[in-house]
Amino acid sequence: MTASATKRNAKFPSQSALAKTFHWVNIIALLLMMASGLQIYNANPVFGGRAGWDFPELVLLGGWLAGGRAWHFAIMWVYSLNLLAYGVFVFVTRRWQHRFASSGDLKALRASQNEKRKNFAKHRLVYTAIVPVLLLAIASGLAMYKPAQLHWLAALFGNWQTLRTVHFLTVPIVLAFSLVHSLLALKVGNLRLIKSMFV
Amino acid sequence: MGLILPPSLSRRRLLIGAGLSGAGLLLNGCGTSLGSRRVGQLTEPLNQAIEQLLLSQSPVPEFPISAIQPDQLLINTFDETPQLDPEQFRLVVDGEVNQPMQFSLADLQALPFKDMVIRHVCVEGWAAIVQWGGVQLQTLAQLVQPKAGVRYVFFTSADGYYESWDLASSLHPQTLMVYQKNGQPLSVDNGAPLRLASPIKLGYKQSKWVTQITFMNELRPRLGYWEDRGYEWFAGL
């Protein structure tokens, strides 16, 4: 490897193949889960029941309730196994120690005068905070999918309406997160950083 | 009204489904009912295996009487509501059994009464906490004595609805043939004189107006009214 190539590698952000794969699979799986989930939502809107507002066909997947369920309960494996594999990867490579938010980031947000350092901290905080939401989507989904056999899990959410609401709210939260995550990545590392995660 | 009906696959709808929808752009037509059915067929065997693994014969924890939600239980039927004379009503229990039997409503009411306060979960997404009272299906099974090879149970309803269950779910202690709801005699809309009720299956598995219970070694080509239109067969909760 020549000196100039080393220099370029240092200058351009690079991501591990596993992090890239996780991002690709996660983004596609989440889109399919949201579209099929909204199809299921429409069968009996969480807000308002049968008289409630429903989502336009444009954002749905499955064609009807049974189709939405077929997609949702197929892609749930892709979504959750991808998340599990990434979790194992983050744990084994100890990335959680240096790639996710730490007390140093909180300190930087409060005390640092360096705008760049603050944005960096903000970004790490945001993408760390989505992890529990992604897990909550699985937990609330499982509780609704198997409320009898996993009654202890369903009971954690109180009543059925709360459970449905929590599961549904993961959709707008994930959408808002994706927007903020992308904007902060742009701010921290320009388009090059975003590109490095996908190509 | 029934469960949400399958869309007629008109040309316009196909075009919308395939070309315009957000996910449709990505999938080019997989969003239609037919494509979805294929997707479901890929993972349903795995999902069913896990549902069977999760199924336990111990009772699902029940709710207090005060938790009952009388207004939450919506009425779903696929066709019309049959009016059965409770005096003339007979439940036939037959199939691969040593002792096929017929029960009048009075016969059933003379059998040990069992009630439960459970969550009734509809495939549409709503749920209601309901008290059901009647007789355990395992009590009826003990009377007719299914033969050794029995693995499934078929339920025939007066309105033409039909369902089939796995034997383990059918013999679960909370799988009941009920004639009582929330402490009152079952109403015709809810399936009187006799319906199936259980906390371990989705609502569409819980046939109303049941007139015949048939123990079987193998499944029939007709699995169930909604299953034959694309819904999951096991539908365990």
Interface residues (C-beta under 8 A of the other chain):
Chain A: I28 L31 L32 A35 S36 I40 Y41 N42 A43 N44 V46 G49 R50 E57 L58 V59 L60 L61 G62 G63 W64 L65 A66 G67 G68 R69 A70 W71 F73 A74 W77 K146 P147 A148 Q149 L150 H151 W160 R164
Chain B: L3 I4 L5 P6 P7 I16 G17 L20 S21 G22 A23 G24 L26 L27 G31 T32 S33 G35 S36 R37 V39 G40 L42 T43 E44 L46 N47 E51 L54 L55 S56 V60 P61 L74 R119 V121 C122 V123 E124 G125 W126 A127 P199 I200 W226 R229 G230 Y231 E232 G236 L237
